[in-house]
């Protein structure tokens, strides 16, 4: 009887030789398989194969394209909703209330009865005329004074010229009532000028009482708004080619002729832009008229204040406000056109 094989008997050594092809092997392959423990997409050293790298490179643009498509899926008009909502809440809604109040008189009647009543009143026509002539007069005064001062600062060398130019920038941030208060200290009824006059002459009262008149308001507005003309003028003068001035001077031209023929043409756009801005600001000025104490000077802003606060006539106040806004928007449009042409 044959003896059963023992479990502890030594096994015969495997003889190396070619492996028989497996049915799963693809034709043309060597039949080599990766070592156990390695991924099908990596070689024995753990490096990515060409097929895996190609797959990853192809997948990356796909993911980026999906992210870009998600960002582009948001409509562009949606980004305008937040600023438009804030603008409508803080500006358009109050403005709409003013217009609505002007069209709905408290005592009944038609929608435009309040407009007809206000336009027919003598107080409105007087306030409109006062507002226009004060604004135009202050604008002309600011243009003349601002041009003269800007010429001196830009072309007449004197110590501290740069400091004066920088002070103009600081002056633009001052409130209007501060200038009016300073003028009251100088030309007021108990101001410095009247005090010096009474001390020198022994008179009981001084002669300076013009601040409570339209001329006092005009002086205060010119004093306050002149730097708004000087600022664009100084910027225009800084870009002027000094060689033109030197050539004109060497040819014997006098300073007045140089200003008229060389400097003024270059300054016209800046003058137009500054004058338009001053005209708009003078049209809506309220603090200067109030602080001068000019009781006989009634402008459109003062008329709005009187109708709304003193008389509680809100319909008439809203009508005057709508007219004031319409004039201001029209002048501001003019200012933007002039500024764009001037390059400001």
C-alpha positions in Angstrom: 0.0 0.0 0.0 1.3 3.4 -0.9 2.4 5.7 1.9 0.5 8.9 2.3 2.6 12.1 1.8 3.9 13.7 5.0 3.0 17.2 5.8 6.5 18.1 7.0 8.2 16.7 3.9 10.2 19.3 1.9 8.6 20.7 -1.2 10.3 20.6 -4.5 11.8 23.9 -5.7 9.8 25.7 -8.4 11.6 25.6 -11.7 11.5 29.0 -13.4 9.9 29.0 -16.8 7.5 30.8 -19.0 4.0 31.2 -17.6 1.2 29.9 -19.6 -1.0 32.7 -21.0 -4.1 33.4 -19.1 -7.4 33.8 -20.9 -7.8 37.2 -19.4 -4.5 38.5 -20.8 -4.9 40.9 -23.7 -3.2 39.9 -26.9 0.2 41.5 -27.3 0.9 41.9 -23.6 3.7 40.3 -21.7 1.4 39.1 -19.0 3.3 41.0 -16.3 1.0 42.1 -13.4 1.8 44.8 -10.9 3.0 43.7 -7.6 0.5 43.1 -4.8 -0.3 46.2 -2.8 0.0 48.7 -5.7 -2.8 50.5 -7.4 -3.7 49.9 -11.0 -2.9 53.5 -11.8 0.5 53.5 -10.3 3.7 51.6 -11.0 5.7 49.7 -8.5 7.5 52.8 -7.3 4.2 54.6 -6.5 4.4 57.0 -9.5 1.3 57.9 -11.4 1.0 56.3 -14.8 0.3 58.3 -18.0 -3.3 57.2 -18.1 -4.0 58.4 -14.5 -2.2 61.8 -15.1 -4.2 62.3 -18.3 -7.5 61.6 -16.4 -6.6 64.0 -13.7 -5.6 66.8 -16.1 -8.9 66.3 -18.0 -10.9 66.4 -14.8 -9.4 69.7 -13.5 -10.7 72.0 -16.3 -14.0 70.3 -16.0 -14.3 71.3 -12.3 -13.1 74.8 -13.1 -15.6 75.1 -15.9 -18.4 74.1 -13.5 -17.4 76.7 -11.0 -17.3 79.4 -13.7 -20.6 78.3 -15.0 -22.1 78.6 -11.5 -20.7 82.2 -11.1 -22.1 83.1 -14.5 -25.4 81.7 -13.7 -26.1 84.7 -11.4 -27.8 87.5 -13.5 -25.8 90.7 -13.8 -28.8 92.8 -13.0 -29.1 91.1 -9.6 -25.9 92.9 -8.4 -27.7 96.3 -8.9 -30.5 95.4 -6.6 -28.8 96.3 -3.2 -27.5 99.8 -4.2 -30.8 100.6 -5.9 -32.7 99.5 -2.8 -30.6 101.7 -0.5 -31.0 104.7 -2.9 -34.7 104.2 -3.1 -35.1 104.0 0.7 -33.0 107.0 1.7 -33.6 109.3 -1.3 -36.3 108.4 -3.8 -38.9 107.5 -1.2 -38.7 110.8 0.7 -38.6 112.7 -2.6 -41.7 110.8 -3.7 -43.4 111.8 -0.5 -42.6 115.5 -1.1 -44.0 115.3 -4.6 -47.1 113.4 -3.4 -47.7 116.0 -0.7 -47.5 118.8 -3.2 -50.2 117.1 -5.3 -52.6 116.4 -2.4 -53.6 119.7 -0.8 -54.8 119.4 2.8 -57.9 121.5 2.2 -59.0 119.4 -0.8 -59.2 120.5 -4.4 -57.4 119.5 -7.5 -54.0 118.0 -7.8 -52.4 121.2 -9.1 -54.3 123.7 -7.1 -51.4 124.1 -4.6 -49.1 124.8 -7.5 -51.4 127.5 -8.9 -51.8 129.1 -5.5 -48.1 129.2 -4.8 -47.2 130.5 -8.3 -49.8 133.2 -8.0 -48.5 134.5 -4.7 -46.3 137.5 -4.5 -44.1 135.9 -1.8 -43.0 133.1 -4.1 -42.2 135.3 -7.0 -40.2 137.6 -4.8 -38.3 134.7 -3.2 -37.6 133.2 -6.6 -36.2 136.6 -7.9 -34.1 137.1 -4.8 -32.7 133.6 -5.0 -31.8 134.0 -8.7 -30.1 137.4 -8.4 -28.2 136.4 -5.3 -27.0 133.2 -6.9 -26.0 134.9 -10.1 -24.3 137.8 -8.3 -22.4 135.6 -6.0 -21.3 133.4 -8.9 -20.0 136.5 -10.8 -18.2 137.8 -7.7 -16.6 134.4 -7.0 -15.4 134.1 -10.6 -13.8 137.6 -10.6 -12.2 137.3 -7.1 -11.2 133.7 -7.5 -9.5 134.3 -10.9 -7.5 137.2 -9.5 -6.4 135.3 -6.3 -5.5 132.2 -8.3 -3.4 134.3 -10.6 -1.5 135.8 -7.7 -0.9 132.4 -6.0 0.1 130.6 -9.3 2.2 133.2 -11.1 3.4 135.7 -8.5 6.2 134.2 -6.4 5.9 135.1 -2.7 6.8 133.3 0.5 4.1 130.8 1.7 2.4 130.5 -1.7 2.2 126.7 -1.4 0.8 127.0 2.1 -1.9 129.3 0.9 -2.8 126.8 -1.9 -3.1 124.0 0.7 -5.2 126.2 3.0 -7.7 126.6 0.2 -8.2 122.8 0.2 -8.8 122.9 4.0 -11.2 125.9 3.6 -13.5 123.9 1.4 -14.4 121.7 4.4 -15.5 124.6 6.5 -19.3 125.0 7.2 -20.9 128.0 5.7 -22.2 129.3 9.0 -18.6 129.6 10.3 -17.8 132.2 7.7 -21.0 134.1 8.4 -20.2 134.0 12.1 -16.7 135.5 11.4 -18.3 138.3 9.4 -20.7 139.0 12.3 -17.7 139.4 14.6 -16.2 141.9 12.2 -19.1 143.8 10.7 -22.0 143.0 13.0 -23.8 145.6 15.1 -21.5 145.0 18.0 -18.6 143.8 15.9 -15.0 145.0 15.7 -15.5 147.6 12.9 -18.4 149.3 14.7 -16.4 149.2 18.0 -13.4 150.9 16.4 -15.6 153.5 14.8 -17.3 154.4 18.1 -13.9 154.6 19.9 -12.5 156.9 17.3 -15.5 159.2 16.7 -17.3 158.9 20.0 -20.5 158.1 18.2 -23.2 156.0 19.9 -23.5 153.6 17.0 -21.3 152.5 14.1 -22.1 152.7 10.4 -21.8 149.0 9.5 -25.2 147.4 9.4 -25.2 145.9 5.9 -24.9 142.3 7.0 -28.7 142.1 7.6 -29.3 143.3 4.0 -29.1 141.4 0.7 -25.6 142.9 0.2 -24.4 141.3 3.4 -25.7 137.9 2.2 -24.0 138.5 -1.1 -20.7 139.3 0.6 -20.9 136.2 2.8 -21.6 134.0 -0.2 -18.8 135.4 -2.2 -16.4 134.9 0.8 -17.4 131.4 1.3 -17.7 130.1 -2.3 -14.7 131.8 -3.9 -12.4 128.8 -3.0 -14.7 126.5 -5.0 -13.6 128.5 -8.0 -10.0 128.8 -7.1 -9.4 125.1 -6.7 -10.1 124.1 -10.4 -8.3 127.3 -11.5 -5.1 126.4 -9.6 -5.3 122.9 -11.1 -5.6 124.3 -14.6 -2.7 126.8 -14.0 -0.4 124.0 -12.8 -0.8 122.3 -16.2 -0.1 125.5 -18.2 3.1 125.5 -20.2 5.3 128.2 -18.8 7.2 128.4 -22.0 4.3 130.2 -23.6 4.5 132.8 -20.9 8.2 133.2 -21.3 7.9 133.6 -25.1 5.1 136.2 -24.8 7.1 138.1 -22.2 10.3 138.0 -24.3 8.3 139.4 -27.2 7.4 142.5 -25.2 3.8 141.6 -24.2 2.6 143.3 -21.0 1.2 141.2 -18.1 -2.4 142.2 -18.8 -2.0 141.1 -22.5 -0.4 137.8 -21.4 -3.3 137.1 -19.0 -5.9 138.0 -21.7 -4.3 136.2 -24.6 -2.5 133.2 -23.0 -3.8 132.4 -19.5 -7.5 133.2 -19.8 -8.2 130.9 -22.8 -6.6 128.0 -20.8 -8.6 128.9 -17.7 -12.1 129.2 -19.4 -13.0 125.5 -18.9 -12.1 125.6 -15.2 -13.9 128.9 -14.8 -17.0 127.4 -16.4 -16.9 124.3 -14.2 -16.3 126.3 -10.9 -19.0 128.9 -11.8 -21.6 126.2 -12.5 -20.9 124.5 -9.2 -21.1 127.8 -7.3 -24.4 128.7 -9.0 -25.9 125.4 -7.9 -24.7 125.8 -4.3 -25.8 129.4 -4.0 -29.2 128.5 -5.2 -29.7 126.1 -2.3 -27.8 128.0 0.4 -29.7 128.3 3.7 -27.2 128.7 6.5 -25.7 131.9 5.4 -29.1 133.7 5.0 -30.2 132.4 8.4 -27.1 133.3 10.3 -26.8 136.8 8.9 -30.2 137.6 10.4 -31.4 139.2 7.2 -35.2 139.2 7.9 -36.1 140.9 4.7 -34.1 138.5 2.5 -36.3 135.5 1.5 -34.9 132.9 -0.7 -36.5 129.7 -1.8 -34.9 127.6 1.0 -36.0 130.3 3.5 -39.5 130.2 2.0 -39.7 126.4 2.4 -38.6 126.8 6.0 -41.2 129.5 6.7 -44.0 127.6 5.1 -43.2 124.2 6.8 -42.0 125.3 10.3 -43.6 128.7 10.9 -46.9 128.4 9.0 -47.4 124.6 9.0 -48.5 124.9 5.3 -46.8 121.6 4.2 -48.5 121.5 0.7 -47.1 125.0 -0.2 -43.7 124.1 1.3 -43.6 120.9 -0.8 -44.5 122.9 -3.9 -41.7 125.3 -3.4 -39.4 122.4 -2.6 -40.3 120.6 -5.9 -39.6 123.9 -7.8 -36.2 124.3 -6.0 -35.3 120.7 -6.8 -36.2 121.0 -10.4 -34.0 124.1 -10.8 -31.2 122.5 -8.9 -31.2 119.3 -11.0 -31.3 121.4 -14.2 -28.3 123.5 -13.1 -26.5 120.4 -11.8 -26.9 118.8 -15.3 -25.4 121.9 -16.8 -22.5 121.7 -14.3 -21.8 118.0 -15.3 -21.8 118.9 -19.0 -19.4 121.8 -18.5 -17.2 119.7 -16.1 -17.0 116.9 -18.6 -16.0 119.2 -21.4 -13.5 120.9 -19.1 -12.0 117.5 -18.1 -12.7 118.2 -14.4 
